[in-house]
Amino acid sequence: MRFKIKRYISARILLLAVLFSALLAMAAMVAFYWVQTSYLAVLLPLGVLAMESVAVYAYVYKPYRETEKLLTLFAAGYTVEDTLDMRYPFSPGTEAAIGRIRNIFATKEFISASKRQAQYLALQNQINPHFLYNTLEGIRSDALIAGAKDIAEMTEALSTFFRYTISNLENLVSLEEELHNVENYFHIQQYRFGERLEMRIEYDEADKQELLRCRLLKLTLQPIAENAIVHGLEQRLSDGLLRIRLELTNTRLLITVSDNGVGMQEAKLDALNAHLNAAYFETAQWQRSYGGIALINVNNRIKLLFGEEYGIYIYSVEGEGTDVRVTLPRTLDDQEARRVAEGTARRSMV
């Protein structure tokens, strides 16, 4: 008990205020019985008691409840307005800690730490691209000499895919480039599945030029397409369809990647959507246990750059197929995309 009272200063203040109020009340009662001829002896302690009660409520209890509410929301993972701008910190230590958190989010320290981790992992798993390209080109040349045209075409497609994947991982790209990479990836998959799979890209012709100029993170679509093939369409014997639908609103780019594969059970779907909306650090263990790494990875990258209002949501019916909806800001150049990202970061800080 002594430890808790010493730790929670606000609890001590509230306790002392209650005790002081009780003492004043007792003083008023004593004055009433001992000085019955003087109403002033009664009214004065009662007046002091009333003013003290108002002061305790206004300057102790109300600020305490406000700060406690903000801390509870922040600890639960919510980013709410004024969460980090507390008017009534519990103590100088609390104020210093909140100031440190504010500085981390307000500067690029948080983003830099994430980038350093990503760069480390990329270096750890990177294959020398020049060696890879030269090897694939050698295989392609030998295949052409041997008259194996299909092998030469597949090797060329694979080389193009690796060039796009490995180079400049952090860059934003146009939707046209992303679609070309998905088509190239699907071309590689067709050597395995043949006519069992078909891919369609759908959009309104009136929006085509602006759609293809929209900027998004590199490798947003290919992992989703791969997930649809591996987990949805691979088990179909024929008529597998991968459909990519592109839409523009006033402020957003909406991409829906659909398949007519096996779908998902409702419990797994709910769990996956819940983890798509969870904080990054809460998803790592779940990925290792249940999968969905590609979707969660893409979703985390989108949210880190553009904010919590963007990302992935999944709709699925077991035995019928799955729709993966990707929501992105409508941006036509890198500077505009960065302005959206910076504006979202500032809003999440307040």
Secondary structure, DSSP 8 states (H G I E B T S, - for coil): -HHHHHH-HHHHHHHHHHHHHHHHHHHHHHHHHH-TT-SHHHHHHHHHHHHHHHHHIIIIIHHHHHHHHHHHHHHTT---TTSS--SS-SSHHHHHHHHHHHHHHHSSHHHHHHHHHHHHHHHHH---HHHHHHHHHHHHHHHHHTT-HHHHHHHHHHHHHHHHHHS-TT-EEEHHHHHHHHHHHHHHHHHHHGGGEEEEEE--GGGHHHHHH-EEETTSHHHHHHHHIIIIITT-SS-EEEEEEEEE-SSEEEEEEEE-S----HHHHHHHHHHHSS-HHHHHHHHHHH--HHHHHHHHHHHHHH-TTSEEEEEEETTTEEEEEEEEE--SSHHHHHHHHHHHHHHHH-
